[in-house]
Every structure is written in structure tokens, then in C-alpha cells.
């Protein structure tokens, strides 16, 4: 649907991404850049960028692969969580609390459209023994799940499922109740790091 359009859609989590995107195109090239970012990351300590991230030679990465202990032993990783946006910081914090940094890899999609088929394929092949999970903070019928799922299945030739972790479908984008919101977050964070969550489920 988007192949004939000249635009790029990204989900920003660090200040440096603004910089590298604004300066990554030749001056004569014009492209519409659509940026999605929450205000909660404006002063988030883990979302800060150093000056080294803004120097010559830096470039935009369509995905940010796992770079921690899980990446050093990919054959032993049990689950790869793909995500985009600020939910990454919740996942990173939760994974550390569960002491699962060697068992669960978290890969961030920085560019949503055009979809980075080649890089997602490389990640799926790297963690060949792991479950593939898409995690989003939005409700299941919102966010990017319906967009990324068929593309993930194309990447793996429908030989591996893509499991969903996030909020249940809803008519409204938010509950309007802080307690309910936090309970929903807690529930899907628990699911994200419950390595037995999908063992008995069918697609």
C-alpha cells in the first residue's frame, strides 16, 4: 500500500535519531519524515544521547539489535522480543529485574515503514531457536501489530509464529483510569518474561 509513496515513518527513542534523520538525506532529496514519539521520553535518563552520537560518521539504524549478553550466545536465547517506541525501556527494566538478560533478547524497530525486511530476517535467523514476540503498549487492535505481523510471517516464510504481548483489544485508546492502566502494563510485562506463556497455545 505504501510502496508508491515517498515517505519514511520512524519511532524515536533517543535525541540522536532526530539528528541523523534530518541530515541523512542528500540536500536535493525531499522525503516526508513522520516521527512518532511520546513526551515521557523528553527527560528520560536512558533516552539521552551523547555528543558522540551526533558526530560525523553516525547514521540512522533502521533497527537496533540486542547488544547485551543475549547477543553473545544467540543459540541459548529462548525468546526475542521485537518492539518499537518507549515500551523498550519498560522491557529493559523488567528483564533486568527478572535476571533474564541472557535468555531474552530485545530488538528495537526504529523504522516502521518501509519495513526493514532484511534486518528483521537477520535477527530471526540469528536467534533460530527462540520464540518471536511482538510487544507493544497499545491495545492489540491499535499500534503496529496488525501491520508488522504479516511482514514478520513473510520474513520467516510462515514457519515460525509471531506471538503478541500487549493490551487486549479495546474500543478506546486509553482506559482513562491510572490504576487500570498500570495493571494492564504489569500483566503484559509479566507475560513478556514468562518463558512458558506460549507453550500450550495455538495460533
N, CA, C and O of each residue as an XYZ file, in Angstrom:
812
protein
N       0.818     -1.198      0.000
C       0.000      0.000      0.000
C       0.859      1.258      0.000
O       0.471      2.278     -0.571
N       2.042      1.188      0.648
C       2.875      2.379      0.800
C       4.033      2.410     -0.189
O       4.815      3.361     -0.193
N       4.155      1.375     -1.036
C       5.340      1.284     -1.880
C       5.456      2.440     -2.859
O       6.564      2.817     -3.241
N       4.332      3.007     -3.267
C       4.393      4.090     -4.228
C       4.526      5.461     -3.606
O       4.521      6.470     -4.312
N       4.644      5.506     -2.293
C       4.725      6.790     -1.597
C       6.157      7.072     -1.179
O       6.923      6.152     -0.890
N       6.512      8.344     -1.149
C       7.875      8.757     -0.827
C       7.893      9.330      0.583
O       7.979     10.541      0.785
N       7.808      8.418      1.555
C       7.887      8.867      2.930
C       8.535      7.786      3.779
O       8.644      6.629      3.373
N       8.960      8.189      4.961
C       9.546      7.259      5.915
C       8.897      7.505      7.264
O       8.665      8.648      7.658
N       8.608      6.417      7.968
C       7.953      6.512      9.272
C       8.853      5.881     10.314
O       9.258      4.727     10.174
N       9.170      6.637     11.367
C      10.069      6.137     12.398
C       9.453      6.350     13.771
O       8.552      7.167     13.955
N       9.970      5.586     14.732
C       9.542      5.715     16.124
C      10.768      6.086     16.937
O      11.681      5.274     17.086
N      10.801      7.285     17.458
C      12.005      7.856     18.065
C      12.092      7.536     19.550
O      11.116      7.664     20.289
N      13.305      7.110     19.978
C      13.531      6.853     21.396
C      14.737      7.600     21.947
O      14.939      7.624     23.161
N      15.540      8.209     21.087
C      16.710      8.964     21.532
C      16.820     10.240     20.716
O      16.392     10.302     19.563
N      17.413     11.273     21.348
C      17.532     12.557     20.659
C      18.377     12.457     19.399
O      18.128     13.167     18.425
N      19.373     11.581     19.410
C      20.276     11.492     18.264
C      19.560     11.056     16.998
O      20.022     11.347     15.895
N      18.430     10.357     17.144
C      17.717      9.877     15.957
C      17.176     11.050     15.153
O      17.149     11.008     13.923
N      16.739     12.109     15.859
C      16.313     13.310     15.143
C      17.443     13.816     14.253
O      17.244     14.109     13.074
N      18.620     13.911     14.837
C      19.770     14.481     14.139
C      20.136     13.675     12.903
O      20.251     14.222     11.806
N      20.320     12.363     13.085
C      20.800     11.562     11.961
C      19.757     11.464     10.857
O      20.114     11.313      9.689
N      18.478     11.548     11.202
C      17.456     11.513     10.164
C      17.389     12.812      9.390
O      17.200     12.806      8.174
N      17.544     13.930     10.090
C      17.478     15.218      9.409
C      18.663     15.442      8.481
O      18.566     16.194      7.511
N      19.784     14.786      8.778
C      20.989     15.020      7.986
C      21.407     13.812      7.163
O      22.494     13.814      6.587
N      20.580     12.792      7.093
C      20.978     11.573      6.392
C      20.622     11.569      4.916
O      21.047     10.673      4.186
N      19.847     12.558      4.456
C      19.453     12.598      3.053
C      20.265     13.645      2.294
O      20.631     14.677      2.857
N      20.548     13.383      1.016
C      21.178     14.425      0.191
C      20.310     15.680      0.176
O      19.085     15.601      0.269
N      20.953     16.826      0.061
C      20.228     18.089      0.152
C      19.141     18.237     -0.919
O      18.126     18.892     -0.682
N      19.349     17.633     -2.098
C      18.378     17.768     -3.172
C      17.225     16.777     -3.051
O      16.249     16.860     -3.796
N      17.340     15.850     -2.121
C      16.295     14.851     -1.957
C      15.253     15.350     -0.961
O      15.605     15.894      0.086
N      14.004     15.174     -1.274
C      12.930     15.591     -0.381
C      12.057     14.392     -0.058
O      11.533     13.736     -0.959
N      11.901     14.106      1.221
C      11.089     12.984      1.663
C      10.300     13.399      2.891
O      10.820     14.095      3.763
N       9.062     12.978      2.962
C       8.257     13.241      4.154
C       8.707     12.305      5.264
O       8.719     11.087      5.083
N       9.073     12.859      6.403
C       9.511     12.074      7.552
C       8.460     12.183      8.642
O       8.217     13.269      9.169
N       7.838     11.065      8.983
C       6.804     11.029     10.015
C       7.419     10.446     11.277
O       7.900      9.313     11.271
N       7.406     11.220     12.364
C       8.050     10.812     13.612
C       6.993     10.628     14.694
O       6.164     11.507     14.928
N       7.039      9.466     15.352
C       6.168      9.205     16.487
C       7.030      9.144     17.741
O       7.972      8.354     17.806
N       6.723      9.959     18.726
C       7.487      9.918     19.965
C       6.635     10.422     21.119
O       5.904     11.398     20.955
N       6.709      9.781     22.290
C       5.938     10.230     23.449
C       6.671     11.308     24.233
O       7.901     11.357     24.233
N       5.930     12.151     24.885
C       6.542     13.209     25.689
C       7.281     12.650     26.898
O       8.172     13.307     27.435
N       6.922     11.449     27.328
C       7.544     10.885     28.528
C       9.033     10.621     28.347
O       9.749     10.454     29.334
N       9.516     10.580     27.101
C      10.937     10.327     26.873
C      11.774     11.596     26.793
O      12.995     11.518     26.659
N      11.142     12.757     26.872
C      11.882     14.007     26.729
C      12.986     14.140     27.765
O      14.066     14.645     27.460
N      12.725     13.690     28.992
C      13.715     13.801     30.068
C      14.056     12.443     30.673
O      14.579     12.368     31.785
N      13.764     11.390     29.953
C      14.068     10.047     30.447
C      15.586      9.850     30.434
O      16.210     10.039     29.389
N      16.200      9.475     31.562
C      17.664      9.381     31.618
C      18.250      8.377     30.629
O      19.355      8.586     30.127
N      17.532      7.293     30.340
C      18.055      6.283     29.424
C      17.869      6.663     27.960
O      18.405      5.998     27.074
N      17.117      7.725     27.701
C      16.868      8.150     26.318
C      17.803      9.273     25.886
O      17.664      9.807     24.786
N      18.743      9.631     26.734
C      19.670     10.705     26.398
C      20.707     10.241     25.383
O      21.047      9.060     25.321
N      21.196     11.172     24.601
C      22.247     10.886     23.628
C      23.491     11.692     23.976
O      23.401     12.838     24.415
N      24.642     11.080     23.776
C      25.901     11.791     23.995
C      26.282     12.541     22.725
O      25.702     12.315     21.663
N      27.262     13.434     22.842
C      27.726     14.160     21.661
C      28.350     13.207     20.640
O      28.362     13.495     19.443
N      28.865     12.073     21.116
C      29.438     11.098     20.192
C      28.387     10.551     19.233
O      28.708     10.133     18.120
N      27.123     10.557     19.674
C      26.039     10.068     18.816
C      25.665     11.065     17.729
O      24.878     10.752     16.835
N      26.232     12.267     17.807
C      25.875     13.325     16.861
C      27.036     13.732     15.965
O      26.921     14.679     15.187
N      28.154     13.019     16.072
C      29.337     13.403     15.316
C      29.311     12.811     13.914
O      28.454     11.994     13.576
N      30.270     13.244     13.113
C      30.364     12.767     11.733
C      30.590     11.260     11.711
O      31.373     10.727     12.496
N      29.913     10.599     10.825
C      30.051      9.151     10.718
C      28.916      8.380     11.360
O      28.759      7.186     11.105
N      28.120      9.044     12.189
C      26.967      8.368     12.772
C      25.845      8.318     11.739
O      25.757      9.181     10.865
N      25.011      7.326     11.844
C      23.918      7.192     10.884
C      22.704      6.567     11.555
O      22.802      5.954     12.618
N      21.583      6.735     10.920
C      20.329      6.169     11.412
C      20.338      4.655     11.237
O      20.720      4.141     10.185
N      19.913      3.949     12.282
C      19.805      2.499     12.213
C      18.331      2.115     12.147
O      17.549      2.490     13.021
N      17.957      1.376     11.122
C      16.555      1.002     10.959
C      16.072      0.096     12.076
O      14.912      0.169     12.480
N      16.940     -0.744     12.569
C      16.649     -1.482     13.794
C      17.868     -1.388     14.696
O      18.990     -1.186     14.231
N      17.630     -1.539     15.992
C      18.727     -1.613     16.960
C      18.688     -3.012     17.549
O      17.829     -3.299     18.383
N      19.590     -3.886     17.141
C      19.559     -5.260     17.627
C      19.999     -5.362     19.073
O      20.570     -4.425     19.632
N      19.730     -6.498     19.664
C      20.195     -6.776     21.021
C      21.716     -6.682     21.057
O      22.401     -7.243     20.202
N      22.239     -5.969     22.053
C      23.682     -5.785     22.161
C      24.215     -6.237     23.517
O      25.386     -6.018     23.828
N      23.361     -6.867     24.324
C      23.759     -7.320     25.644
C      24.182     -8.778     25.657
O      24.536     -9.330     24.616
N      24.149     -9.420     26.847
C      24.581    -10.816     26.985
C      23.880    -11.784     26.039
O      24.494    -12.747     25.580
N      22.600    -11.543     25.738
C      21.863    -12.459     24.858
C      22.493    -12.538     23.475
O      22.462    -13.593     22.843
N      23.061    -11.441     22.998
C      23.650    -11.422     21.653
C      24.934    -12.236     21.575
O      25.375    -12.600     20.485
N      25.538    -12.522     22.728
C      26.794    -13.266     22.755
C      26.567    -14.770     22.688
O      27.471    -15.522     22.325
N      25.351    -15.211     23.040
C      25.017    -16.642     22.995
C      23.651    -16.819     22.334
O      22.709    -17.264     22.990
N      23.527    -16.486     21.074
C      22.215    -16.496     20.419
C      21.545    -17.858     20.389
O      20.316    -17.941     20.384
N      22.337    -18.934     20.368
C      21.750    -20.271     20.315
C      21.063    -20.660     21.619
O      20.269    -21.600     21.644
N      21.362    -19.942     22.706
C      20.756    -20.246     24.002
C      19.611    -19.301     24.359
O      18.984    -19.455     25.407
N      19.338    -18.335     23.503
C      18.256    -17.380     23.757
C      16.912    -18.066     23.535
O      16.706    -18.739     22.525
N      16.009    -17.891     24.482
C      14.706    -18.558     24.432
C      13.620    -17.698     23.782
O      12.627    -18.223     23.278
N      13.809    -16.392     23.794
C      12.768    -15.505     23.260
C      13.403    -14.226     22.728
O      14.308    -13.666     23.346
N      12.921    -13.774     21.585
C      13.316    -12.471     21.046
C      12.078    -11.586     21.034
O      11.079    -11.911     20.391
N      12.147    -10.485     21.737
C      11.034     -9.538     21.778
C      11.345     -8.381     20.836
O      12.321     -7.655     21.027
N      10.515     -8.222     19.829
C      10.615     -7.073     18.933
C       9.644     -6.003     19.421
O       8.520     -6.311     19.819
N      10.076     -4.766     19.389
C       9.216     -3.681     19.866
C       9.618     -2.390     19.175
O      10.598     -2.345     18.432
N       8.854     -1.350     19.430
C       9.212     -0.019     18.967
C       8.657      0.994     19.955
O       7.643      0.745     20.607
N       9.325      2.138     20.065
C       8.827      3.160     20.978
C       9.266      2.971     22.419
O      10.185      2.208     22.716
N       8.591      3.679     23.297
C       9.047      3.762     24.683
C       8.855      2.485     25.484
O       9.430      2.353     26.565
N       8.062      1.536     24.985
C       7.883      0.281     25.720
C       9.217     -0.446     25.872
O       9.360     -1.300     26.747
N      10.191     -0.113     25.026
C      11.510     -0.732     25.156
C      12.088     -0.513     26.545
O      12.667     -1.432     27.124
N      11.940      0.679     27.084
C      12.533      0.982     28.383
C      11.856      0.198     29.504
O      12.509     -0.193     30.471
N      10.563     -0.029     29.380
C       9.862     -0.882     30.346
C      10.362     -2.316     30.241
O      10.572     -2.981     31.255
N      10.553     -2.794     29.012
C      11.030     -4.160     28.806
C      12.447     -4.340     29.342
O      12.743     -5.346     29.987
N      13.317     -3.377     29.082
C      14.702     -3.476     29.545
C      14.769     -3.512     31.071
O      15.535     -4.284     31.648
N      13.971     -2.679     31.711
C      13.939     -2.647     33.173
C      13.396     -3.953     33.737
O      13.941     -4.501     34.696
N      12.329     -4.441     33.143
C      11.702     -5.675     33.622
C      12.622     -6.875     33.413
O      12.719     -7.742     34.282
N      13.283     -6.927     32.286
C      14.198     -8.040     32.012
C      15.328     -8.085     33.033
O      15.713     -9.160     33.494
N      15.849     -6.936     33.380
C      16.922     -6.882     34.369
C      16.434     -7.359     35.727
O      17.151     -8.071     36.429
N      15.223     -6.974     36.103
C      14.665     -7.392     37.384
C      14.439     -8.901     37.440
O      14.550     -9.510     38.504
N      14.123     -9.502     36.293
C      13.902    -10.947     36.227
C      15.200    -11.728     35.992
O      15.191    -12.958     35.946
N      16.305    -11.008     35.847
C      17.603    -11.640     35.600
C      17.558    -12.537     34.359
O      18.042    -13.668     34.379
N      16.973    -12.013     33.288
C      16.816    -12.781     32.049
C      17.582    -12.155     30.883
O      17.223    -12.349     29.721
N      18.616    -11.419     31.193
C      19.346    -10.714     30.136
C      20.096    -11.651     29.194
O      20.472    -11.259     28.090
N      20.314    -12.895     29.637
C      20.948    -13.873     28.763
C      19.965    -14.767     28.050
O      20.335    -15.474     27.113
N      18.710    -14.748     28.480
C      17.688    -15.638     27.924
C      16.723    -14.944     26.976
O      16.117    -15.591     26.121
N      16.576    -13.631     27.122
C      15.618    -12.879     26.312
C      16.346    -11.732     25.611
O      16.981    -10.899     26.258
N      16.247    -11.702     24.305
C      16.805    -10.595     23.522
C      15.693     -9.602     23.206
O      14.545     -9.995     23.000
N      16.031     -8.327     23.168
C      15.063     -7.282     22.826
C      15.619     -6.491     21.645
O      16.673     -5.862     21.745
N      14.907     -6.530     20.543
C      15.313     -5.830     19.323
C      14.331     -4.709     19.032
O      13.119     -4.920     19.045
N      14.853     -3.524     18.769
C      14.013     -2.339     18.561
C      13.898     -1.995     17.084
O      14.906     -1.877     16.388
N      12.690     -1.837     16.615
C      12.461     -1.341     15.260
C      12.377      0.174     15.321
O      11.434      0.733     15.882
N      13.365      0.830     14.744
C      13.371      2.285     14.707
C      12.609      2.802     13.489
O      11.989      3.865     13.534
N      12.666      2.038     12.411
C      11.928      2.406     11.197
C      10.813      1.394     10.980
O      11.059      0.191     10.893
N       9.592      1.891     10.893
C       8.434      1.026     10.716
C       8.097      0.864      9.240
O       7.766     -0.230      8.783
N       8.184      1.949      8.514
C       7.854      1.926      7.092
C       8.836      2.811      6.326
O       9.026      3.969      6.698
N       9.460      2.299      5.273
C       9.348      0.943      4.749
C       9.858     -0.091      5.759
O      10.817      0.166      6.487
N       9.218     -1.245      5.796
C       9.557     -2.269      6.781
C      10.950     -2.831      6.494
O      11.264     -3.142      5.345
N      11.795     -2.967      7.534
C      13.171     -3.448      7.343
C      13.252     -4.972      7.238
O      13.785     -5.632      8.130
N      12.725     -5.521      6.157
C      12.672     -6.974      5.987
C      14.040     -7.630      6.161
O      14.157     -8.648      6.843
N      15.067     -7.056      5.553
C      16.388     -7.677      5.576
C      16.958     -7.775      6.982
O      17.540     -8.796      7.347
N      16.795     -6.727      7.769
C      17.365     -6.715      9.113
C      16.558     -7.578     10.076
O      17.128     -8.223     10.955
N      15.256     -7.595      9.919
C      14.422     -8.466     10.754
C      14.737     -9.927     10.443
O      14.788    -10.760     11.348
N      14.947    -10.234      9.175
C      15.306    -11.606      8.793
C      16.628    -12.015      9.437
O      16.768    -13.141      9.914
N      17.581    -11.112      9.451
C      18.879    -11.411     10.062
C      18.737    -11.701     11.548
O      19.392    -12.601     12.074
N      17.885    -10.943     12.226
C      17.665    -11.176     13.654
C      16.957    -12.506     13.891
O      17.322    -13.248     14.804
N      15.955    -12.811     13.082
C      15.226    -14.070     13.237
C      16.147    -15.263     12.994
O      16.055    -16.271     13.695
N      17.022    -15.153     12.016
C      17.954    -16.238     11.725
C      19.026    -16.363     12.805
O      19.479    -17.466     13.111
N      19.425    -15.245     13.371
C      20.436    -15.280     14.433
C      19.919    -16.034     15.644
O      20.649    -16.816     16.253
N      18.654    -15.801     15.995
C      18.053    -16.470     17.153
C      17.101    -17.558     16.657
O      15.892    -17.498     16.880
N      17.671    -18.543     15.985
C      16.866    -19.557     15.300
C      16.074    -20.439     16.256
O      15.054    -21.006     15.864
N      16.520    -20.565     17.496
C      15.845    -21.440     18.457
C      14.877    -20.692     19.368
O      14.267    -21.294     20.252
N      14.735    -19.406     19.163
C      13.956    -18.574     20.088
C      12.543    -18.316     19.580
O      12.285    -18.332     18.376
N      11.628    -18.077     20.529
C      10.291    -17.616     20.179
C      10.378    -16.177     19.680
O      11.187    -15.390     20.172
N       9.554    -15.843     18.717
C       9.478    -14.476     18.214
C       8.242    -13.807     18.796
O       7.132    -14.326     18.678
N       8.437    -12.659     19.420
C       7.345    -11.958     20.106
C       7.317    -10.509     19.647
O       8.357     -9.863     19.519
N       6.121    -10.012     19.402
C       5.944     -8.577     19.175
C       5.278     -7.990     20.410
O       4.214     -8.455     20.821
N       5.898     -6.967     21.009
C       5.353     -6.334     22.208
C       5.048     -4.873     21.916
O       5.872     -4.159     21.343
N       3.872     -4.439     22.309
C       3.505     -3.032     22.174
C       2.674     -2.615     23.373
O       1.989     -3.434     23.984
N       2.741     -1.332     23.703
C       1.959     -0.817     24.826
C       0.517     -0.549     24.421
O      -0.376     -0.559     25.268
N       0.284     -0.314     23.149
C      -1.064     -0.022     22.674
C      -1.929     -1.282     22.710
O      -1.423     -2.396     22.843
N      -3.227     -1.086     22.589
C      -4.142     -2.221     22.522
C      -3.884     -3.023     21.246
O      -3.314     -2.514     20.281
N      -4.316     -4.287     21.262
C      -3.992     -5.194     20.161
C      -4.535     -4.704     18.825
O      -3.899     -4.896     17.789
N      -5.706     -4.072     18.843
C      -6.298     -3.578     17.601
C      -5.825     -2.165     17.256
O      -6.370     -1.515     16.365
N      -4.811     -1.708     17.970
C      -4.204     -0.406     17.693
C      -2.693     -0.621     17.562
O      -2.249     -1.761     17.429
N      -1.926      0.411     17.595
C      -0.488      0.222     17.477
C      -0.101     -0.386     16.138
O      -0.810     -0.222     15.145
N       1.043     -1.098     16.116
C       1.605     -1.594     14.861
C       1.393     -3.084     14.626
O       1.803     -3.599     13.586
N       0.769     -3.786     15.558
C       0.717     -5.247     15.460
C       0.137     -5.735     14.135
O       0.736     -6.585     13.476
N      -1.007     -5.212     13.742
C      -1.641     -5.673     12.502
C      -0.802     -5.347     11.270
O      -0.943     -5.993     10.232
N       0.056     -4.361     11.383
C       0.941     -4.000     10.268
C       2.169     -4.912     10.220
O       2.543     -5.394      9.151
N       2.795     -5.149     11.380
C       4.055     -5.891     11.375
C       3.857     -7.401     11.272
O       4.718     -8.096     10.734
N       2.739     -7.919     11.776
C       2.566     -9.379     11.821
C       2.705    -10.041     10.449
O       3.521    -10.953     10.314
N       1.952     -9.633      9.428
C       2.123    -10.307      8.139
C       3.522    -10.143      7.562
O       3.985    -11.007      6.818
N       4.192     -9.069      7.887
C       5.547     -8.851      7.381
C       6.542     -9.756      8.104
O       7.471    -10.273      7.484
N       6.355     -9.948      9.400
C       7.190    -10.903     10.123
C       6.991    -12.310      9.579
O       7.962    -13.039      9.375
N       5.744    -12.699      9.342
C       5.461    -14.040      8.836
C       6.039    -14.237      7.443
O       6.435    -15.347      7.086
N       6.090    -13.178      6.660
C       6.751    -13.253      5.357
C       8.241    -13.492      5.528
O       8.839    -14.280      4.795
N       8.836    -12.812      6.495
C      10.269    -12.958      6.762
C      10.620    -14.402      7.095
O      11.624    -14.924      6.611
N       9.804    -15.051      7.915
C      10.100    -16.424      8.353
C       9.375    -17.457      7.497
O       9.354    -18.638      7.841
N       8.786    -17.029      6.393
C       8.079    -17.919      5.459
C       7.005    -18.738      6.162
O       6.769    -19.894      5.810
N       6.360    -18.142      7.149
C       5.275    -18.777      7.903
C       5.706    -20.047      8.630
O       4.864    -20.879      8.966
N       7.001    -20.207      8.878
C       7.498    -21.403      9.556
C       7.606    -21.222     11.065
O       7.778    -22.192     11.804
N       7.504    -19.975     11.518
C       7.545    -19.690     12.958
C       6.444    -18.695     13.276
O       6.207    -17.769     12.501
N       5.769    -18.872     14.404
C       4.720    -17.913     14.765
C       5.304    -16.629     15.338
O       6.434    -16.606     15.827
N       4.525    -15.578     15.270
C       4.858    -14.324     15.948
C       3.830    -14.129     17.049
O       2.655    -13.888     16.774
N       4.268    -14.232     18.284
C       3.361    -14.107     19.420
C       3.157    -12.638     19.769
O       4.043    -11.806     19.573
N       1.981    -12.341     20.286
C       1.639    -10.963     20.657
C       1.674    -10.798     22.168
O       1.139    -11.625     22.906
N       2.310     -9.723     22.621
C       2.290     -9.329     24.032
C       1.908     -7.858     24.090
O       2.581     -7.013     23.502
N       0.844     -7.559     24.788
C       0.375     -6.181     24.901
C      -1.006     -6.149     25.508
O      -1.462     -7.129     26.097
N      -1.658     -5.040     25.366
C      -3.004     -4.899     25.914
C      -4.020     -5.603     25.015
O      -3.796     -5.774     23.817
N      -5.133     -6.006     25.612
C      -6.213     -6.642     24.865
C      -6.876     -5.630     23.933
O      -6.699     -4.425     24.112
N      -7.638     -6.096     22.940
C      -8.366     -5.165     22.073
C      -9.325     -4.295     22.879
O      -9.881     -4.736     23.885
N      -9.511     -3.070     22.433
C     -10.409     -2.144     23.127
C     -10.943     -1.121     22.138
O     -10.347     -0.878     21.089
N     -12.080     -0.524     22.492
C     -12.688      0.491     21.631
C     -12.026      1.848     21.808
O     -12.017      2.664     20.886
N     -11.468      2.093     22.998
C     -10.837      3.381     23.297
C      -9.322      3.203     23.383
O      -8.861      2.134     23.783
N      -8.540      4.214     23.021
C      -7.090      4.098     23.069
C      -6.510      4.086     24.478
O      -5.355      3.699     24.661
N      -7.284      4.501     25.476
C      -6.807      4.511     26.856
C      -7.958      4.197     27.798
O      -9.117      4.476     27.492
N      -7.630      3.616     28.944
C      -8.673      3.232     29.896
C      -9.278      4.433     30.607
O     -10.438      4.397     31.018
N      -8.487      5.506     30.754
C      -8.963      6.667     31.498
C      -8.818      6.505     32.993
O      -9.224      7.378     33.760
N      -8.234      5.379     33.417
C      -8.060      5.099     34.840
C      -6.615      4.669     35.064
O      -6.166      3.676     34.491
N      -5.889      5.410     35.893
C      -4.467      5.136     36.082
C      -4.225      3.753     36.657
O      -3.307      3.055     36.224
N      -5.038      3.345     37.631
C      -4.860      2.037     38.251
C      -5.035      0.915     37.232
O      -4.245     -0.028     37.194
N      -6.073      1.025     36.409
C      -6.304      0.017     35.374
C      -5.164      0.007     34.364
O      -4.719     -1.054     33.926
N      -4.699      1.189     34.002
C      -3.587      1.321     33.054
C      -2.343      0.599     33.577
O      -1.701     -0.147     32.838
N      -2.008      0.817     34.834
C      -0.821      0.195     35.419
C      -0.997     -1.309     35.579
O      -0.040     -2.067     35.422
N      -2.209     -1.742     35.889
C      -2.475     -3.181     35.996
C      -2.306     -3.872     34.645
O      -1.777     -4.980     34.565
N      -2.759     -3.208     33.591
C      -2.586     -3.764     32.247
C      -1.106     -3.859     31.885
O      -0.657     -4.848     31.306
N      -0.357     -2.814     32.236
C       1.078     -2.815     31.968
C       1.762     -3.948     32.714
O       2.588     -4.661     32.143
N       1.423     -4.117     33.985
C       2.003     -5.187     34.793
C       1.680     -6.557     34.204
O       2.537     -7.441     34.177
N       0.444     -6.736     33.733
C       0.031     -8.031     33.188
C       0.844     -8.386     31.949
O       1.344     -9.506     31.838
N       0.983     -7.439     31.012
C       1.692     -7.850     29.798
C       3.209     -7.853     29.967
O       3.909     -8.502     29.189
N       3.730     -7.140     30.969
C       5.151     -7.274     31.273
C       5.435     -8.661     31.855
O       6.454     -9.275     31.538
N       4.536     -9.146     32.700
C       4.686    -10.499     33.239
C       4.662    -11.529     32.118
O       5.448    -12.477     32.121
N       3.763    -11.342     31.165
C       3.672    -12.270     30.036
C       4.931    -12.224     29.181
O       5.407    -13.256     28.708
N       5.464    -11.034     28.986
C       6.648    -10.875     28.138
C       7.825    -11.695     28.645
O       8.632    -12.177     27.850
N       7.930    -11.857     29.957
C       9.078    -12.562     30.526
C       8.705    -13.873     31.203
O       9.498    -14.439     31.955
N       7.499    -14.349     30.934
C       7.105    -15.696     31.335
C       7.447    -16.618     30.173
O       6.718    -16.667     29.182
N       8.539    -17.341     30.289
C       9.039    -18.129     29.166
C       8.184    -19.347     28.857
O       8.435    -20.049     27.877
N       7.178    -19.602     29.680
C       6.261    -20.717     29.407
C       4.902    -20.219     28.920
O       3.975    -21.015     28.769
N       4.772    -18.927     28.676
C       3.467    -18.320     28.381
C       2.813    -18.881     27.123
O       1.586    -18.956     27.054
N       3.599    -19.273     26.136
C       3.027    -19.683     24.848
C       3.190    -21.169     24.550
O       2.889    -21.614     23.443
N       3.659    -21.936     25.522
C       3.969    -23.341     25.260
C       2.751    -24.150     24.844
O       2.860    -25.045     24.006
N       1.595    -23.847     25.419
C       0.401    -24.641     25.142
C      -0.603    -23.905     24.267
O      -1.738    -24.353     24.107
N      -0.188    -22.786     23.707
C      -1.103    -22.009     22.875
C      -0.951    -22.377     21.410
O       0.118    -22.788     20.960
N      -2.032    -22.221     20.688
C      -2.032    -22.402     19.240
C      -2.327    -21.072     18.588
O      -2.981    -20.217     19.184
N      -1.856    -20.889     17.386
C      -2.139    -19.656     16.650
C      -3.608    -19.568     16.315
O      -4.043    -18.597     15.695
